[in-house]
Amino acid sequence: MARTARRVNSRSENSKIRGYEDGNAVRQIYAVPEQEYERRRSSKPQVSTRVRRNRARARSMSVGYVMFLAVVCVATLLLCVNYLQMKATLTTQNETIASMESQLSRLRADNDAYYNQAMASVTLEDVKNAALNRLGMHYATASQIRYYDTTENSYVRQYQDVPDMK
């Protein structure tokens, strides 16, 4: 069986090392001279003048475009600062509301406690005794009670004193 050697690149076209392959082993390795490698590396593909003009135009920015970008950047910065100020104000207001709500709940609890204490300390019997004995009040007699008929099913408003009926 005859051995055939074929030339292959071990890496890429611009690689420094090339050799001959015999089966799966490289038998002979040699280096590309440094000057040839640098020449290949530095050579650039030829570009048409139209492509060069388009690239130059794409890289350049006009004064109007730069001014537009500056205005947009300043507007964006002002919006961000305004947003942060509003966010800080909102946070402060939320904290104030939370502290006032907790104060309100404490005051309601205190009020309920005082109300329950007042209701527990006074009974209706104590009120009756104080009115009859200490203040000299007495129950109304039948002659002191006046009845009024209203045309509506509502309450009666008293705009003047009730006349005596003796």
Summary of the structure (lengths in Angstrom):
residues: 166
radius of gyration: 51.9
end to end distance: 152.5
largest distance: 152.5
contacts: 253
relative contact order: 0.03
helix: 56%
strand: 10%
